[in-house]
Amino acid sequence: MRIGLSTRTARAMTAAVLMATTPAAAFADGTGTFYDRTFILAAHEKCRLFLAPVAGALSAATLQSRGAALRAGTTEATLQATAARARSRARQVSCANPELATVRDRVADAFAGWQRIPRMDFIGDRATWTADRVRREVATWRLVQTSVTGASPVRFGLSAAAPGSGTVFGGETLSAVVSFVGRPRPYATRIVMRDPTLAARPWLTASGRAVLPPETARQEVWSAGTAPAAATLLMTGKTQGETWYFPSTAGDRLSRLDPREPFLIQFLFRDGSVATATFEAGDFAAARAFVALGTV
C-alpha cells in the first residue's frame, strides 16, 4: 500500500525546497534547514531522486546547515534527534508520491545552479574555509584556511598538484604549507585535535567559545611526507616554503569535529621546540563535500 503525504507534510515538503536551497547562514537558527535538507537527502537515498552532482551539492548543503545549527547553540544530541525524525519521515513517504516528485524537480533545478558555483567561502566564527573548484594547470588550493605561527604564515587544506606533475602525493591531498622566517626546517608535523572517543562533546568556555580539551582527550595525526612547496601554494610575497602531506583519514577526523572547535598544526624541530598554528574546524565537512563535486 502506498503511503501518501498528509496536507501538513505536503506543505512542509514544498517549503523545504526554499529551505533546502538557501544558504544556512540566511537563517538565525539552522535547525529547520537541517531537518529539511536531511529529509530530502534521506528521500534521495531511498528513492534515488537526483543525479550524482545534485546529490553531492545537497550533501554539502546539509552539512553546512548542521554547522549553522551548532554555531547557533543547538546541541549535537538535538541534531541527532532532528536527523532521526527527518529520516523517519522520509521512510514513510512513497517514492511514487507526486508531491515528492515535485520537490525532486524543484530541488534539482535549484541545485543545478548551485553545483556550478566555482568558488565558495564557508565562514566560521573566527576563520573561513575558501573552496575553489576552478580547473587549473598549476598546483592550487581546492580548500584552504590561513593561520600563522609567530611571523610565519601557514596554509592548510586540500591542495591539488599540477596535472602531469608526477608527484607522489597526487590528486587532492590534505596539506599544510609553511614559510618559516629565520628557522631551520622541521623534521615532522602533526595535527592535534579533540578525540571524540575520549571527549564526546567539545570543550566550551562560559562564553560559549570552544577550546582544545586537556592533552589526555586529544588525538594526533602525523604527516606522511614533505616536499618543497609549489610557488602557487605560497602566501603572496613568499618565495619559498614546505608542503607537509597528511593521510586522508585526517580529513575524516576533522569532519567529525564541532565547527566551533580549534585544532592545531604543530611543526617539530630537532632542538625540541614546537611551532604551533591554530585553525578552526568550521564547515570543513561541508566545504570538503563541495570540493568533491569536481572542477568546473
N, C-alpha and C positions, 0 to 999 in steps of 0.2 A: 504494500500500500504506500502510495506516495505521501510524504509528509509535506503539507503546504505551509505557507507562511501566514501568521496572523497579521491583521492590519497593522498592529503596532510594530511587528518585526519588519514588515514590508517598508513602512515609513523609515524605520531605523536603517534599513539597508540603503534606501535612497539617500538619506542624509550621510551615510557612511562614505558615499562617493566623494562628497566635498571634504569630509574629514580625512579620508584616506589619501587624498591627493594634495592636501595643503600642508606646507612645512609645519612641523610640530611647534616651532618657535612662535608661530602665529597665535597659539593658544596659551592662556595663562596656566592651565593645568593640562598636561598631555595625556591624562588617564583615558579620557573619552576617545582621543585619537588613537591611542594604543589599542583600545578594545576594538575599534572599527577595523584598523589595519590587521590586527591579529585574526579577527573573524574572516576577513576577505582572504587572507593568506591561508588560513585553515581550510576554507572552502575550496581554494585552488588546489591544495594538496590532496583533497578528497576527490575533486571533480576535474582537475586539470583544465582550469579555466583560461590560462594565459600561456602565451609562448614564453620561452626561457628569458628573453630580455626584459619583458614586462614583469615576470615573476621575480627576477633579480632586483629590479627597481623597487618593487613592492617590499621585498625583504629588507632592503636598505632603509626604506622609509619607516618600516615597522620598528627596526632597531633605533632609528632616530627618535621616534616618539617615545620609546622606552626610556632613552636618555633624558628627554624633556620631562617626563613624569618623575624620574628620580631626582632631577635637579629641583623640581617643584616641591619636593618633600615627600613624595609617595614612597612608601616602604617597599622593599623587594617582595615581602610576603603579600602585600596588597596587589602588586603587579602580577605575581604568580596566580593569585586568585582571579584577577581580571582576565588573564590569558586563559585560564581554565574555563571560565564562563563563556568566553568568545569561542573557544574550540567546541564546547558542548553545544552551543547554538548552531555552529556550522555542521555538526554531526546530525542535527535534526532536520536540516534543510535538504530537500531532494535536489539532486543535480539537474533534474529536468524542470525545476521550478522556473516559470517565466520571469519572475522578479529577479531571481539570481542571474538569469541571462542578461537582463537589462543592466544590472550592476556590473556584470562582467564587461559588457561593451563600453560602458561609461568609464570604468576604471582603466580599461585597456587604452581607450582614446586619450585619457589624461596622461597616463604614464608613457605613452608612445612619445610624447614630447619630453617628459622628464628624463627618459633614458638617453636622450640625445644631448643632454647638457654636458658640455666638455669639462667644466670646472665647477667645483662647489666648495664653499667654506663650511666646515662643521664647527660652530662656535661653542666653546665651553665656558665655564665660569671665569677662568683666568688664562686660557690658551685656546688656540684654534688649530684644527687639522685642516690643511688645504689639500684637496684632492684634484688631480689633473689627469684627464683621460685623453688628452690630445696626442695623436701619434707623432713620434719624433724619431729622427735618425741619430740622435746622440743620447748618451746616458741622461736620465732625467728622474725627477721625483714624481712618483704617482700619488704618493701621500706623504705629507711631511708636517712636522711641528718643530719649531725652533726654540732653543734654550741657550744657556751659556754655562760655562764653568770657569770662574774667575773672569779673565778677559778674553777667553777663547770661545768662539761660537760653536754650538753643537746642533746638528740637524738629525732628526730621527724619523723613520717611517719606512715606506716601501719605495725602494729605488728600482729602476729598470735599466739594465745595461744597454748599450748601443747595439742595434741589430748587427749580427755577424761579428761581434767583438771577440767571441771565443773565450770569454771569461768563465772561470769555474762556477761562479755564482751567477748564473744567467737568469733571465726572466725577471719577475718582480720579487725582490728579496728584502726581508726586514733588515734595515741597515742603520748604523749611526755613523755620521761623518763629522769629524772634529778637525779644527785647525788650531793646534796649540801654539801659544805665544811663549817663546823662550823656555820650552820644556823638551826633554827627550821624548822619544816615542814610548807609549805604554806597551806593556807586554801582554796585557789581556784586558777585556772589557766584559761587563756583565750588566744585566737588567735586574733591578731589585724592585719587588712589588709585594703586595699582600698575598698571602697564601689562603685562598678560601677554605681549604680543608682544615686550617688551623685557626682562622678567624673568619667566621661565616659572614659577618657584616663589616662594612667599612668603619674605620675609627673616626668618629665625628667629634669635634670640639663643641663647647657650649654654644658657639655662634653658628654651628652647622657646617663648619669647614672640615673637610676630610683631611686626615694626616696619615702618614705611614704608621702601622702598628709597631709594637716592640719587635726587636730582631727575631725573637722566638716565634713570631707569627708571620715571618716573611719568607719569600721564596726567591731564588736566583736562577737566571738563565744566562749561561756563559756564551760568549761569542764563538763562532765556528770557523772564523777565518778573517783575514785582513788583507788589504791591498791599497796602493796609492789611490786617492780619490780622483775621479774624473773632474775636470775643471767645472763642468756644468752642474755638479752636485754641491759645489762650494758656495759659501755665502759671498755676496757681492763684495768685491775688493780683496778677496783672499786668492792667493796663487798656489797654495799647497794645502794638503790635508790627507788624512787617512780614512778609509771606509772600513768599518767593522761589521761583519755579517753575523746574523743570528738565525737559528733554525726556525722553521715556520711554526713550530709548536709554541714559540714565544708569542706569536701573534694570537694564537688561540687563547693563551692565558691572559693576555691583555684585554681581549674581548670580553672576558668574564668579570672584569673589574667594574665597580661603580663609576659612572662618568665624572664624579667629583673627586675621585682619588688621584693622588700623585703617584708617580713611580720614578725610579732613578736610573740613570745611565752612569755607571762608575767605571773610570779608567784607572787601572792599577799599574804602578811604576815599581821598578826594581829596588828603589830606595825605601820601599814600604809605604809611600804616600799614595793617596787615592784622590782623584779629581772627580767631582760629582756634578752632574747636571740634572735638574729636576724638570719633569714633564707632567702633564695632566692626561689621565686616561680619556676623558671626554667621550665623544662619539666615535671612538676608534672603530668599534664593531660596525657601525653604520657606514662610516667612510670607507672601510675595507670592502664592504659589500658593494658600495657604489663603484669603487675602482674595479671590482671583479666583473662589472658589466662589459669591460673591454674598452679598447681605444676607439676614438671617433675621428 
